Amino acid sequence: MKSDDDRWRLAVEASGDALWDWLPAEGRIFSSPRLGELLGLPEPTGAIDWRSHLHPDDRDSVLASLEECLGEAATGFDAEFRLRCRKGRHRWFSARGGVVARDAAGAAERFVCVLRDVTLAREQRETLQASERLWQFALEGHGDALWDWTLDTGMINISPSFRAITGWPDGAALRGNDIWPERIHPEDLRKAMAAFNAHLSGGRPMTEVEFRLLVSDGTYRWVALRGKVMERDALGRPSRMIGTVRDVHDHYLSIAREKRQERELARAAHLIHLGEMASVLSHELNQPLTALRNFSGVALRRLEELGPAGNRIAEPLKMISEQAMRAGDIVHRVRGFVRRGGLKSAPVAMNKVVQSVVRFAEFEARAHAVQLLLQLAEPLPLVNGDQVQLEQVLSNLVKNAIDAMSAVPCSRDLVIRTQVDHDGMVEVAVIDCGEGLAESVRQDPFAPFATTKQDGVGLGLAICRTIIENHGGRMWVESSDAQGTTFCFALPSMPAA
Amino acid sequence: MDAPLVCVVDDDDAVRLSIGLLIETLGLPVRSFASALDVLEDSEVLARAHCLVLDVRMPGLSGVGLQERLVRLAHTAPIIFVSGHGDVPMVARAMRDGAFDFLQKPFNEQVLLDRVQEAVQLAARRRRLDARRADIQRRLDTLTLRERDVMEGMVAGRLNKQIAEDLGISMKTVEQHRARVMEKLEADSLAALVRVVVCAERDDS
């Protein structure tokens, strides 16, 4: 039967820890062979004093706390420090122990401690902490606020930036079961709760929902919430949910605004097309109606020379003539009707029109490797007109220019220039470096139904010119050859205020 | 004097032909063009045109553009615009620049004929006046400097005696100049002389 000491020593050795037994008064040390192994000594036997292996940075503090332990009756020894091992490398150790025997005067007679290599655990802990810090940093830096919700207690921890969004006071404990219903906009509550339940019941891999959250100043802000169950209880029920909240209010509003603008533009484009189609069509119809009326008039006058003999023919001829006029009236009425709905008139800054069109055209330009270059005169007088229609005209010209350059092998520069011309009108030029207008349309590129595009109807430029002329301006082709084409239009400027 | 002529410019063949035939029923000769630029190159037409019927919008030079060129050439023939478009701002500009009338297509052909006739009459009056003025100017140019001084005194209503004093010449010399002025300007009375001089001095009809 071994002594008690031996038994304990064996137990400790089996755990992988080392035992260190020290009699301070006599200066005797016993160390288990395991200590030598841990330190990687070539001959891990004999008495090893780990204190001589202490890292210089740790030595003083460790020795001081050891001294303290020896001196005071009740204090245990618990320290973490680095010890020099083989080849001068250091490893982290923890030491736990205390004085196990004292003399009558209370001086320490025997000190025992267990040493354990904690390098790996420590590295893991540090890695974990670093990664946690990194995530926290990344998420918070990105504007995401964090929340950590313990479902069975209902308590929720939120990060400082979450508190910043909501204005909840620091430190105060919060109950998630209360704050969600209380803080979510009534109209969004059902949607949000459904998103939580869908995930909690296992239907969805995560909760992902946008809703309006009541914030500190009493208003609602749009936030995007994401969350995931991270822990479950023994029965598999969700017990802890962690997630982020991001303030998407401004983004949400700007998207809503863009959508509204797009709808507006589409509606306006539709109206313009209707109105300008009517305009172009009315011109095309009025020509033959004019000829019809005139030819009837000529025939009637020649019949008069025949005297009464012509009367039988003159009557129906007059009716033809009247019907031609009636058709003309209908065309005018339709056109006037459509026009009234469409045209707005307000001061318009042409440079703003250019910038707005460029914003929409940039995508298409990039897709065709076309570089948009702006040469905008500042200041530029305002013009009086319908901004949406003018945008329509310019965007039409820009699209044509991009198409014209799609076959050009070298650099594709599209210049949009604004300036004041010698008459004080505001002139806009769209200059491409394409191959020039096709022979078939060069004579009159604005003629309706003249097109070189396979899927075109040839009304784009006709409509553009109609719009510009309705604004009291004019539109023309300045030049078109193998070096490119320049389309221009000029609008009367408003007198300076 | 050049025989009157009406000039029709429209790029639409049927419209051009029908307007031409219509105007010919008035017994007026018509010359038609599909392009405004062709008009500017035809000096005979420019010399004879008593009225121009122009489409507002045409490829190349527009009707309004042609009007501008004609104004610059001091060509005074009245212009009637016809347009299939409302083209309101353009029309306003054309009228401001002195267009005779504007008709929206399709129009009542009798209205066009009436306006063409009025325009031709106006042009004929203008041309007669211009001719008369040119004739008077030619005669005024035959006056000597001294005769001109005397004429100005007469028109200003001064007596022979006063004119003689003004110019520092004798009454008799004044009377001789006076007779020469009346003869050269073909005036048989002082009133007739005043009319002639006023006609020449007036800028416009």
Boltz contact constraints between the chains, C-beta under 6 A:
constraints:
  - contact:
      token1: [A, 283]
      token2: [B, 84]
      max_distance: 6.0
  - contact:
      token1: [A, 283]
      token2: [B, 85]
      max_distance: 6.0
  - contact:
      token1: [A, 286]
      token2: [B, 84]
      max_distance: 6.0
  - contact:
      token1: [A, 286]
      token2: [B, 105]
      max_distance: 6.0
  - contact:
      token1: [A, 287]
      token2: [B, 12]
      max_distance: 6.0
  - contact:
      token1: [A, 287]
      token2: [B, 15]
      max_distance: 6.0
  - contact:
      token1: [A, 287]
      token2: [B, 84]
      max_distance: 6.0
  - contact:
      token1: [A, 289]
      token2: [B, 106]
      max_distance: 6.0
  - contact:
      token1: [A, 290]
      token2: [B, 15]
      max_distance: 6.0
  - contact:
      token1: [A, 290]
      token2: [B, 105]
      max_distance: 6.0
  - contact:
      token1: [A, 290]
      token2: [B, 106]
      max_distance: 6.0
  - contact:
      token1: [A, 291]
      token2: [B, 14]
      max_distance: 6.0
  - contact:
      token1: [A, 291]
      token2: [B, 15]
      max_distance: 6.0
  - contact:
      token1: [A, 291]
      token2: [B, 18]
      max_distance: 6.0
  - contact:
      token1: [A, 293]
      token2: [B, 106]
      max_distance: 6.0
  - contact:
      token1: [A, 293]
      token2: [B, 109]
      max_distance: 6.0
  - contact:
      token1: [A, 294]
      token2: [B, 18]
      max_distance: 6.0
  - contact:
      token1: [A, 294]
      token2: [B, 19]
      max_distance: 6.0
  - contact:
      token1: [A, 294]
      token2: [B, 22]
      max_distance: 6.0
  - contact:
      token1: [A, 294]
      token2: [B, 109]
      max_distance: 6.0
  - contact:
      token1: [A, 295]
      token2: [B, 18]
      max_distance: 6.0
  - contact:
      token1: [A, 297]
      token2: [B, 22]
      max_distance: 6.0
  - contact:
      token1: [A, 297]
      token2: [B, 109]
      max_distance: 6.0
  - contact:
      token1: [A, 298]
      token2: [B, 21]
      max_distance: 6.0
  - contact:
      token1: [A, 298]
      token2: [B, 22]
      max_distance: 6.0
  - contact:
      token1: [A, 301]
      token2: [B, 25]
      max_distance: 6.0
  - contact:
      token1: [A, 324]
      token2: [B, 106]
      max_distance: 6.0
  - contact:
      token1: [A, 328]
      token2: [B, 106]
      max_distance: 6.0
  - contact:
      token1: [A, 443]
      token2: [B, 59]
      max_distance: 6.0
  - contact:
      token1: [A, 444]
      token2: [B, 59]
      max_distance: 6.0
  - contact:
      token1: [A, 472]
      token2: [B, 89]
      max_distance: 6.0
